[in-house]
C-alpha cells in the first residue's frame, strides 16, 4: 500500500481515473474488468498518508502516456456536467486551510482533555462522539447555534461541524475549520 493507501485506477481512452485513500475496495472488480458509470468500486476512507484525517476521496485524472505528475488533467470539466442538480459547495483556493497535525478522536474526548494536552495531538471533529461532543453541543446550543434536528446527541455530525465553524468565525479564531483543537477549546472554555 503506497501513499494513496487503498486505491483504484481505471484506464479509459488513454486517461487514468485514480481514486485514493479508500477504506475498502470491492472484491467484485478485478484487474482488467470494464468499469462503467455507477459501478461500485469501494468506500471512502483515510488510508495511506491520509491516516488521521477526515474520510474523503482523492480523485485525480491524468494522461497515461505522461504519468501522474506531468500529465494531470483538471477533472472539473468532466465532473460539472455529471452532477444531477445536487447542491455543490465550491471552496475557493484562499479558503483552503492546511491540515491540522493531530488525530481526530472517535471516542470520548473533552475540552479539558485538549486543554491539558496543550496541543493539537488529539482533536474533536466529524466521527467523534461521547460526553465531550455533548459538552460542545450544549455550549453551542446555549449560545444559540443551530444543531439541526439531531440537536444534542453526543455525535459530531455535519450540523455540529457547521455550528463549530460559525462559532469559530463569530469568536475571531484564526482557523475556521470546524475542528475542535486547542484554540477552539480555549474559546469554548470561556462560555
Protein Blocks (a to p, Z undefined) as FASTA:
>chain_A
ZZklpaddddeehiacddehiabdcfkbcehiacdehiafbdcddehjlgoiacdddddd
ddfklojmlmcccfklmmmmmpghiacddddfklpccddeddddfbdcdfklmmmnopak
bccdehiacjklmmmmmmmmmnopaebjnlpnopacfklmmmmmmmmmmnopabdghpac
fklmmmmmmZZ
